[in-house]
Amino acid sequence: MSRVGVDAGAIDVVFLTHFHGDHTLGLPPFVLYRVFVDPRPITFVGPAGIEERLNALWEVSWGVDWKPVMLPRFNVKYEVAKPSGNVAGYKYETVKLDHGTSGSNGYRIWVDGRIIAYSGDTEPTAPLDELVKGADVAIVEATGPGDVFSHMSWEHADALKKRHPKTRFMFNHLYNGTVDGAVDDLQVIEV
């Protein structure tokens, strides 16, 4: 985060779409920073079970030191995502998306009068269009070319973008295929 100028201590809310490892295993270093360097309050919003799942991750990450040493220093709240709510001064709406058997939460978040839609992992089904409709910016996965199980393909991402021409799209979760192939279908930004 610091490499791109993001103050990790200034983040006051993290929205989790689901609990798969590629969406949660980057959190422990962030939490370590928030425990020992910048203890400002933070809220995690996510699917049912968020507190239990993340506490299990913290315990796996730091073992016996988590509860007696680190937990007392961690200024955290956990909130199960509601259909709509406010957290840390941000209005949000939750849209249930299709992703394998467990599903995923998508979020519409109001920031400075604009709507950011974030899908996490999803299949290209009707709820995704509901999430993106009218958003200023949509951060949506585009896993790879062709048939991608329980994810969205580059071709479906391109079609989604065409159905919502006023929305600016940022595609993430690109892991199948090659960057060269992605460049043919999507605009690729390297940070």
N, C-alpha and C positions, 0 to 999 in steps of 0.2 A: 504494500500500500504506500509506504513512504517513497518508493521509487517513482510513483506517479503523482505524488503530492497529496495523498489522502492521509489526514490525521486520524489514526485508528482510535484515538481517544474521543474524537468528536462524533463517532457513530453512536447514536442513542437507541437504535432499534435495528434488529436483524429479522427479516421475514424468511422463514424456511418453507419450502414447497413440499418436501417429503424427506424421509430419513435415509435415503441411499447414501452409501459411502462417498460417492463423488460429489455429494452436496453437503456433507457434514465433516469429513475428515480434515478439511482445512481450517476448521474452527479452533482446535486446541492451541495453536500458536497465537491466534488472536486473543483468546481467553487468557493465556499466559501474560500477554502484554497488559490486558485490562486488570489482571490481578496484581501484578507487581510494579507496573510503570504508571498506568493511568486508571485510577479506580472510579472514574465517573460512572454513574448509573447506566445500565443497558437493559433493554428488554428484548427477549426472543419471542417471536410470534410464529406459530406453526400448527400443524395438525395435532389432533388429540394425542396425548402421550408425550408432548414435547418436553416437559420437565423431567420425566422419568428417563426418556431416551437420551437427553443431553447430559443428565447427571451420570448415567452409565458411561457415556463417552468420556466425560471428565475423569471418572474413576479409573477407567482403562488407561487413560493418558498419563495419570500421575500416581496411580496406585494408592498406597496407604497415606501419602502426604496430602491427597486432595481434601479430605474432610477436616482434619485438624489444622492444617497450615493454610491452604489456599481458599477453601470455601468461605471462611470468615472474612476474607478480604475482598471477595467477589460481590460487587454491588449489582445484583442481577434480579430480574423478574421474568417469569415465564407466563405467556398468555396463549391459550388455545384460540386459534383464529375464529372469529365470529363471522357471520355473513356480512356484517359491516361493523365498523368500530373506529375508535380513535386511540392511537398509542403514540406517546412521545410527541404529541402535537400534530400528528399526521392522520388524516382521514384515510381509511382503506376499505375496500370491498374484497371479499374472497369469492373466487369462482372455482368450483370443483371441476378439475380436468381429468381426462382419461390418460392413465399411464400404468400399463400392466394391471395386475390384480389389486394393487394398493391405492391406485389413483394418486393425485397430486393436487396441491392447492396452487391456483394462480392468484395474483393480487393486482388490484387496481389501486394505486397509491397517489394521493393528491399532494403535490410538492409545488409550492409557490404558484398556485393557480393552474398548474398543468397536471395532466394525468399520465402516470407511468404505468404501463401494463407489464407484468413480469410473469412468464409462464413456468419457469423451471422446465421439467421434462413433461412432454405431452404428446398425445397422438393428434393428428389433424382432424378433430371432430368439432361439432357445433359449439360446445362450450368455449373453445379457443377463440372463435369469431366473436362470441359474446364478450370475452375478456378484452380483446383488442379494439372493439368498436368504439370509435370516438377518442381513443387515446392519442396523446401527442407523441409519445414515444412508446414503442413496444420492444421489450427485450425477450426474445423468443428463441428457443432451441432450434437448431437445424443440424441434426446429427450427421447426416451423410447422404450420398446418392442412393436412389433405388428404394427397395423395401427395407425399412429399418424397424425392427420389432419394438413396439410400444413407444416409439419416438417419431419425430417428424423428419421427413426427408427434405433435401434441398429443393426438390421439385414442389413439394407441398408448401414449403416456406415461401418460395417464389409466388405460388398461387395465392397464398394468404396476403402477401404484400400487394399483389395486384387488386385484391378485393378491398383493401383498405389503403387507397392511394394517398390519403392525407396524413397517415401515420408514418412517422419515421421509425424504421426498424433497425435493431441491432441484433444480429444472430450470434448465438453462443452454443456451447456444447458440441462443437464440431470435432468429431473424433474418428469418423469413418471416412475413408477415402484419403485424398491428399489435399494439401493447401492449394496446389496448382489446380486441382479439380474444383475446389471451392471458388477459386478466382473466376472460373468460367461461369459459375452460377450465381455467386453472391459477392458482394463487396467485402473484402477482408481487410481488417484494420489490425495492425500489430502495435502493441503498446510497449 
